[in-house]
């Protein structure tokens, strides 16, 4: 079956829509991008290229196993450098909470 993805403009609808489709909270997404640029102006050029409609750049979530080997203990900075050597960009990671839930971490403050 086809995958349905909804753009969410009103956060009050998230609980209702989440039962039927994946959600892209575009207002939240844009807020995060603006915060990244405000915090680090040099991100603007990269983000502009990634989000430009005529660009052929894509944003994909890849498993860490593509870039890391078992036993690797690297900082976000070291992982970013490894991805850069492959021509890729690391924008974040998933952090596993003690209860087993994973939460995304985008552009972490502590990169070392």
Rosetta constraint file for C-alpha pairs under 8 A:
AtomPair CA 3 CA 21 HARMONIC 7.49 0.50
AtomPair CA 4 CA 20 HARMONIC 7.97 0.50
AtomPair CA 4 CA 21 HARMONIC 5.30 0.50
AtomPair CA 4 CA 22 HARMONIC 6.49 0.50
AtomPair CA 5 CA 21 HARMONIC 5.59 0.50
AtomPair CA 5 CA 22 HARMONIC 4.76 0.50
AtomPair CA 5 CA 23 HARMONIC 5.63 0.50
AtomPair CA 5 CA 24 HARMONIC 7.00 0.50
AtomPair CA 6 CA 17 HARMONIC 7.81 0.50
AtomPair CA 6 CA 21 HARMONIC 6.59 0.50
AtomPair CA 6 CA 22 HARMONIC 6.29 0.50
AtomPair CA 6 CA 23 HARMONIC 4.98 0.50
AtomPair CA 6 CA 24 HARMONIC 6.08 0.50
AtomPair CA 7 CA 23 HARMONIC 6.02 0.50
AtomPair CA 7 CA 24 HARMONIC 4.87 0.50
AtomPair CA 7 CA 25 HARMONIC 6.01 0.50
AtomPair CA 7 CA 26 HARMONIC 6.30 0.50
AtomPair CA 8 CA 13 HARMONIC 7.48 0.50
AtomPair CA 8 CA 14 HARMONIC 7.11 0.50
AtomPair CA 8 CA 23 HARMONIC 6.33 0.50
AtomPair CA 8 CA 24 HARMONIC 5.80 0.50
AtomPair CA 8 CA 25 HARMONIC 4.67 0.50
AtomPair CA 8 CA 26 HARMONIC 6.20 0.50
AtomPair CA 8 CA 27 HARMONIC 7.74 0.50
AtomPair CA 9 CA 25 HARMONIC 6.48 0.50
AtomPair CA 9 CA 26 HARMONIC 6.46 0.50
AtomPair CA 9 CA 27 HARMONIC 6.29 0.50
AtomPair CA 10 CA 14 HARMONIC 7.61 0.50
AtomPair CA 11 CA 25 HARMONIC 7.63 0.50
AtomPair CA 13 CA 17 HARMONIC 6.14 0.50
AtomPair CA 14 CA 18 HARMONIC 5.75 0.50
AtomPair CA 14 CA 23 HARMONIC 7.57 0.50
AtomPair CA 15 CA 19 HARMONIC 7.06 0.50
AtomPair CA 16 CA 20 HARMONIC 7.73 0.50
AtomPair CA 17 CA 21 HARMONIC 6.17 0.50
AtomPair CA 17 CA 22 HARMONIC 7.88 0.50
AtomPair CA 17 CA 23 HARMONIC 7.39 0.50
AtomPair CA 18 CA 22 HARMONIC 6.19 0.50
AtomPair CA 18 CA 23 HARMONIC 6.58 0.50
AtomPair CA 24 CA 29 HARMONIC 7.85 0.50
AtomPair CA 25 CA 29 HARMONIC 6.08 0.50
AtomPair CA 26 CA 30 HARMONIC 6.06 0.50
AtomPair CA 27 CA 31 HARMONIC 6.12 0.50
AtomPair CA 28 CA 32 HARMONIC 6.24 0.50
AtomPair CA 29 CA 33 HARMONIC 6.37 0.50
AtomPair CA 30 CA 34 HARMONIC 6.13 0.50
AtomPair CA 31 CA 35 HARMONIC 6.13 0.50
AtomPair CA 32 CA 36 HARMONIC 6.21 0.50
AtomPair CA 33 CA 37 HARMONIC 6.37 0.50
AtomPair CA 33 CA 47 HARMONIC 7.82 0.50
AtomPair CA 34 CA 38 HARMONIC 6.07 0.50
AtomPair CA 35 CA 39 HARMONIC 6.05 0.50
AtomPair CA 36 CA 40 HARMONIC 5.99 0.50
AtomPair CA 36 CA 41 HARMONIC 7.77 0.50
AtomPair CA 36 CA 43 HARMONIC 6.93 0.50
AtomPair CA 36 CA 107 HARMONIC 7.49 0.50
AtomPair CA 37 CA 41 HARMONIC 4.83 0.50
AtomPair CA 37 CA 42 HARMONIC 7.22 0.50
AtomPair CA 37 CA 43 HARMONIC 5.59 0.50
AtomPair CA 37 CA 44 HARMONIC 5.47 0.50
AtomPair CA 40 CA 44 HARMONIC 7.89 0.50
AtomPair CA 42 CA 46 HARMONIC 7.75 0.50
AtomPair CA 43 CA 47 HARMONIC 6.03 0.50
AtomPair CA 44 CA 48 HARMONIC 5.84 0.50
AtomPair CA 45 CA 49 HARMONIC 6.30 0.50
AtomPair CA 46 CA 50 HARMONIC 6.25 0.50
AtomPair CA 47 CA 51 HARMONIC 6.05 0.50
AtomPair CA 48 CA 52 HARMONIC 5.84 0.50
AtomPair CA 49 CA 55 HARMONIC 6.60 0.50
AtomPair CA 49 CA 57 HARMONIC 7.35 0.50
AtomPair CA 50 CA 55 HARMONIC 6.91 0.50
AtomPair CA 50 CA 57 HARMONIC 5.49 0.50
AtomPair CA 50 CA 58 HARMONIC 6.88 0.50
AtomPair CA 50 CA 59 HARMONIC 7.51 0.50
AtomPair CA 51 CA 55 HARMONIC 7.40 0.50
AtomPair CA 51 CA 57 HARMONIC 7.88 0.50
AtomPair CA 62 CA 66 HARMONIC 7.34 0.50
AtomPair CA 64 CA 68 HARMONIC 5.85 0.50
AtomPair CA 65 CA 69 HARMONIC 6.35 0.50
AtomPair CA 67 CA 82 HARMONIC 7.36 0.50
AtomPair CA 67 CA 83 HARMONIC 7.02 0.50
AtomPair CA 68 CA 72 HARMONIC 6.32 0.50
AtomPair CA 74 CA 78 HARMONIC 5.67 0.50
AtomPair CA 74 CA 79 HARMONIC 6.17 0.50
AtomPair CA 75 CA 79 HARMONIC 6.25 0.50
AtomPair CA 75 CA 111 HARMONIC 6.34 0.50
AtomPair CA 75 CA 112 HARMONIC 5.08 0.50
AtomPair CA 76 CA 80 HARMONIC 6.01 0.50
AtomPair CA 76 CA 108 HARMONIC 7.94 0.50
AtomPair CA 76 CA 110 HARMONIC 7.96 0.50
AtomPair CA 76 CA 111 HARMONIC 4.93 0.50
AtomPair CA 76 CA 112 HARMONIC 6.19 0.50
AtomPair CA 77 CA 81 HARMONIC 6.24 0.50
AtomPair CA 77 CA 111 HARMONIC 5.11 0.50
AtomPair CA 77 CA 112 HARMONIC 5.83 0.50
AtomPair CA 78 CA 82 HARMONIC 6.28 0.50
AtomPair CA 78 CA 112 HARMONIC 7.82 0.50
AtomPair CA 79 CA 83 HARMONIC 6.24 0.50
AtomPair CA 79 CA 90 HARMONIC 7.45 0.50
AtomPair CA 80 CA 84 HARMONIC 6.04 0.50
AtomPair CA 80 CA 89 HARMONIC 6.52 0.50
AtomPair CA 80 CA 90 HARMONIC 5.25 0.50
AtomPair CA 81 CA 85 HARMONIC 6.28 0.50
AtomPair CA 82 CA 86 HARMONIC 6.79 0.50
AtomPair CA 83 CA 87 HARMONIC 6.42 0.50
AtomPair CA 83 CA 88 HARMONIC 4.96 0.50
AtomPair CA 83 CA 89 HARMONIC 5.81 0.50
AtomPair CA 83 CA 90 HARMONIC 6.51 0.50
AtomPair CA 84 CA 88 HARMONIC 5.04 0.50
AtomPair CA 84 CA 89 HARMONIC 5.75 0.50
AtomPair CA 84 CA 90 HARMONIC 7.90 0.50
AtomPair CA 91 CA 106 HARMONIC 5.83 0.50
AtomPair CA 91 CA 107 HARMONIC 5.62 0.50
AtomPair CA 92 CA 104 HARMONIC 7.08 0.50
AtomPair CA 92 CA 105 HARMONIC 5.32 0.50
AtomPair CA 92 CA 106 HARMONIC 4.18 0.50
AtomPair CA 92 CA 107 HARMONIC 5.45 0.50
AtomPair CA 92 CA 108 HARMONIC 6.99 0.50
AtomPair CA 93 CA 104 HARMONIC 5.77 0.50
AtomPair CA 93 CA 105 HARMONIC 5.30 0.50
AtomPair CA 93 CA 106 HARMONIC 6.63 0.50
AtomPair CA 94 CA 102 HARMONIC 5.86 0.50
AtomPair CA 94 CA 103 HARMONIC 5.39 0.50
AtomPair CA 94 CA 104 HARMONIC 4.39 0.50
AtomPair CA 94 CA 105 HARMONIC 5.89 0.50
AtomPair CA 95 CA 102 HARMONIC 5.34 0.50
AtomPair CA 95 CA 103 HARMONIC 5.32 0.50
AtomPair CA 95 CA 104 HARMONIC 6.22 0.50
AtomPair CA 95 CA 105 HARMONIC 6.74 0.50
AtomPair CA 96 CA 100 HARMONIC 5.83 0.50
AtomPair CA 96 CA 101 HARMONIC 5.72 0.50
AtomPair CA 96 CA 102 HARMONIC 4.38 0.50
AtomPair CA 96 CA 103 HARMONIC 6.57 0.50
AtomPair CA 97 CA 101 HARMONIC 5.34 0.50
AtomPair CA 97 CA 102 HARMONIC 5.96 0.50
AtomPair CA 97 CA 103 HARMONIC 7.42 0.50
